[in-house]
Amino acid sequence: MERAFGDNLFSMDFNHYKKFIVALMLLLSTPLLANKADFSLLHNFSHAQKGDYIVASINRNYTLLHIHDKTAHTLVVEEITIPAGHLPNKNVNWREWIKSGAPHNTSWIMYEIEPTTGKMLEFYSHTQHCWSETIDTDNFLATLLNLSTNKVPDNKRKKVGPAPMPGELDRRRVWHPPLYCDGKAVEGAKFDSWKSRWPNDGTELAGKTLEIYIPQKKGAYPSYFPYWIEVRGSVIKAKLRVVDAGKNLYSPKPAIPRRPPSMVDKGQVNEGMLSFRLKTPAYYKDFYLYATAIDNPWKTPINLRCTIEKTDDPHVIRLLVQANDAKTQLTDGQRYRFYAVPIENSNIIAQTPSPLQWSF
C-alpha cells in the first residue's frame, strides 16, 4: 500500500522534525469536521481524551504520542521515541513496551500545550531529568492551527493500481491508508482526505501542500487523529503514518514536574504601589502574596491582596499591592520578607532574596 505514495524520505533536520511532531500533536488534539467541505483546525476545542495514544512512523523512528493528562484548557503530551533499528521485534506490543519502561528509547519527554493557541507552556525531559526552555514552535503551531483545509472529493483522490490508458474509464478503487488498533488491523477502515497549503511565510514549508487522512467512523481508536499525513513540495517530501493507536493507555511516569517560580527582587515602593518582579512559568495564572516580619517569623503571615501586571519579558510578571492597603497591614520601619504562592499549587513558594524595610 505504501507504494501508492512513492518512496518519500523525510528530509527535515532534527529541530524541524521535533516541530513537526509537536505540530502534529496540536493537529491531533483538534476535532476535524468531516461532514463539511472545509474546516479550520482551530474551529473547535480539543476532543482528545486522557489515555489516547498513537504510534507514528517518521524519519526511521517510531514515536509514541500519548495524552498523559487533560485539563479544561491544556493537554499534557507524553512523547517517547525509539529508532526503528532498536525495536526488539516488528510486532511490538506498545502497551507492554511503555509499561516495562520503554526499553531502548532515545527520548522520553513531556510537554504541556494550549490546543486553542498552539502555545507550549512547559517542556520536561525524563531522559535528561530536567526542564528545558520550550521549543520555538509558537509561530509554526499558530500557522498550522489556522490553516484552511479542504475535503478532497473521491474523483480527485489517490487510487489503487496503475492509471488507465488515455480514453479508458477509471474503475480503480479509492486508496485508504491502513488502520491498526492495539496491534490489530481494522478491516475495511475508510478515510476522508483533506488538503491544505502552507502560506508563503519564508519557512521550509512555504507553499507546500499537506495531505491528511482522517477515519470516517469512530472506533476503539482516537477517530479524530490523522492517520496519514504527507507534506509535498519541491524541497520537502515527508510522510508520516500511524502504525498503531488506541485508548486508555497507562504510563509509568507521574504528572509532568512543575518548576517553581522565583522572586527577582526584594520589592520596591514606587508611585503608590508596592511591587515585586516574579519569574514564573506561564501555567501559573494567579498568586497569593504573603509578608512575614523578620523579627517575628513565627507569626501568622500577612496576606496582601495583589494584582498581576505583565512585563516586556514573557517569563516575568509584576505583583502589585496598593501601598495604601499595605500601610494598614504592615508596620512602618519593620523589615519583611515576602512570599508568592501559586494558587494552582500551594506546595510551591517563592521568597524574596532579601528583606525589605517597609516605609510609606
N, C-alpha and C positions, 0 to 999 in steps of 0.2 A: 504493500500500500504506500509506503514512503516514497517509492519511485515516482508516484504521480506528481510529486513536488520537485523532483530533481534532487541532486546531491548538494544541497546548500550547506556551507560550513559557516560557523559562527566566527566572524572576523573582528568582533569588538575587543578592545583591551579589557583588563580586569575591572577597572573602575566603571567602565560603561556597562559591563556585564552586571555589576552589582546594582547599578541604577536600573537596568532593565528588569532585574529580579524584583527590586522594591516597587518599581512602577507596575509590574505585573500584579504584585500583591494588592496595590490600590485598585487596579482594574478588576481583580477577582472579587474584591470586597464590595463592589458596587453592582446592584442588580441591573440586568440588561433587559430591556423591554422588547422581547422577541415578537410581540404581536404588533409592533409598529414598524414603519418603513425606515425610520431613523431614530436616533436617541443620542443624548449626551451622557457620558459616563458619570457625570455629576448630578444626573437628573433626580435620583432617589438616594436615600440613606442606605447604608450597608445592610444586606441581608445575611451576611456571614454569621455563623454561629460558633461558639466556643467548641473546640474539638474537630472542626472541619479541617481537612488536610488534602493536599495534592503532592505528588512527586513529579517534578518536571525534569525532562532531559534537555540539556542545553550545553553547548561547548564542551562536550565529552565529560560532563559532570552530571550527577544526579543531585537535585536539590529538593529536600522535603520542606514544604511550607505548611505551617500549622498555626491555626488560630488558637493561641495559648490562652488568651483571655479577651473578653469584650466588655466594655462599659457603655454608658449611654452615648459617649462621644468619641471613644477611641477603640482601637484594636491593638492588642499585643501579639505580634507575629514572631513565631519561632522559625528559624531557618537553619537547616543542617545540610552541609554539602559533603559529598564523597565523590572522588574521581571514579569513572567507570572501571578503571583498572584495579581499584581497591575493593570492588564488590566481591564478597565471598562466593556468590553464585548468581546466575541470571534470574532465578526465581526468588527474589528477596521478599520475605515477609516483613514489610516496613513497620508494622506494629511491634513485632518481636525485636526488630533491629533497634528501634528507639528505646524500647523497654530495657534492652540489655546494654544501654549506654552508647548506642550508635558507633560500634567499633569501626576503626579505620577512617572516621570522618576527619576532614581537614579544616572545617569551620563550623562552629556552633554559636549562633548569635540570637539575640532577641532585639526587637525594636518596637517602639510604640508610635503609632501614626494616627492622624486625624483623617479618616476617609473622605470627609467632605471638603478638605482643603489640600490634601496631599502633604501636609506638614509632618515632618518627623520630630517627635518630642524627646525620644530617648533612644540610645543605642548601647547595648551591652554585649560584650564578647565573653561567652563562657569558656572559649578556647584560651583566651589570654587573661581571663579573670579580672577584667577591668572595663570601665566605661570608656567610650570614645566620643569625640566630637561627632555629631550627626553628619552623615554623608550629605554632600551638597547636591540634594536632589529636588529641592523645593520647586524650582522653576520647571525642571523636567516633569515632575509629577503634576504640577498645576496644568501644564500644557496637555499632558496625556488625558487628565480627567475632564478637560473641556473640549476634547475633540468631538466633532460631529461624526457619527458613524452611520453608514447607510447599509441596509439589508441588500444582499446580492440575490437577485431573482434566480430561480432554478435554471433558466435557459442561459444564464451567464456564468454559472458555477462550473467548477472543475468536474470532469467526467472520468469514469473508469474505462481504461482501454485506449487504443490508438484512435486518432481523429479520423472521421470518414473521408473518403475521397471527395474532391470537388463535385458538387451536384448530388451527392448521396445524402439521404436523411440521417440525421444524427440520432441513433437509437441508444446511445450509451447511458448507463445509469449515473446519477449524480454521485460524486465521491463524498464519503463521510469518513472522518478520522476514526481510529479505534478508540473504544472507551473501556477502561478497566476499573473495577471497584473491588477493593481488597484482594487484588491479585487475580481476579477472575474477569474474563471478557464479558461485557454486556452485549449480548447478541442483538443485532438489529437496531442498535442505537443510532438515532438520526440527529443531525445538527443543522442549525441555521448558520449561514455565512454572512459576515459583516465586513465592510471595508471602510478604511479611513485614510486620510492623507495628513502627514505631519506638516505643520506650517513651515515656511521658509524662514527659519529663525537663526540660521547660521550654524546650527549644530550638525553632528554627523547624520542625524535623522531627517534633516531638512528635505522636504519634498518627497520623502519615501512613503510607500503605501503599506499599511498594516492590514493583514487579513486575519480575521478572528472567527473561530468556530465555537458555538455555544450549544449544549444539548437542548433538544426541543422539549424533552419531558423530564419531570422530576424523578428521583430515584433515591437509592441508599447512598448516593454520592452528592456532593455540592453541585446542584444543577445550574447555578449561576456562574460557575467557573468557565473561562475559556479553556478548552482542552487542546487547542492547536492554534498557534499564532505564528505568522510569518511577517517579517519585515523585508520588503522588496525594494530594490533600487540599484543604481549603477555601482555603488561602492559597497554598501552593507547588504548582505543577504543572510538573514538569521532565521532559524527555525526553532521554535520551542514546542515540544509536545508533552502532554501529560501521560505518564505511563502507569499511574495508579492514583486512586482517590478514595475518600471515604469520610465517615463521620465518627464522632466520639473517640478520637484518638487521645490517649493519655501520654503525657510527657513526665519523665522523672525529674525534670528541672522545676524548681519553685518559681514563684512570681518574679518578674523582672526586678532586679535590685534597684532601689531608689537612691540616688545620690543626694547628699544633704546640701541645703543652701548655706551660704556664708555671708556674714556681715562684712562689708567692705571698709566701713569706718566706725568710729565710736559715736557718731551723731553730731548734729550741729543745729543751732537755732538761727534762723535767717528769715526775715520778712514775715515774722509772726508764726513761723512753722518750725516745729522740731522734726528734723528729717534724718533718715538713715538710708544708705545705699545698700542694697541686698543683691548678691549674685545668686541666681536661682534657676533651676530647670523650668521649662515652660509649663510642665504639667502641674506645678503648684500654682493655684489661682488666687488664693486668699490666705491671709496670715493673721494670727494673734500676735500682739506685741506686749511684752511684759517688762517691768522695771523692778530691779532689786537693789536696795540700799547696800553699799559696800560695808558699812559698819554694823549692819544687821541682816546678813544674808539669809537667816532662817525665818525671817518674817514672810508672811504670805506675799507673793509677788503682786505688784500693782498692774492691773490690766488697763492698758491705754488703748482707747479707740483710735484706729488708724485707717487711712485710705491709701490706695496704691496709685502710683504715677509711673508711667513708662519713661524710659530714657532713650538716648540715641543708641545705646548698646542693647541689643535684643536679649542679652543674658543678665542685665542688671535692671532692677526696678528701685523706686524710692518708696519707703514707708513714711507717711506724713501724719503728724499729730498737730492739731491746733494748739499753739503754745498757751493760749488762754485756758484750754481744757487741761493741759498738762500741769498748769500752775496750781489747779485745785487739788491735784493728787500728789505732786512732788514737792519736796521741801527745799526751799531756797538754800543754796550753799552745800547741799548734800551731794555726795558722789554716788552715781548709779551705774550699774551695768544693765544693758538691755538685751532682751532675748526675742527672737522671731520664731514662731512655731507655725508650720503649715497646718491649716485647718484640716486638710485631707490626710495628714499623718502626724498625730500629736507626739509620736515617739522620736521625732527628729527636731533638734533645737539648734539654732544658730545664735551665737552670742557676739556682742561687740568685742573687738580685740582689746580694748582698754576702757576704763571707766570715764564717764562724762560728769563733770561737776555742773549741776543744774543751777541756772540763774536766769531769771526773766523778770 
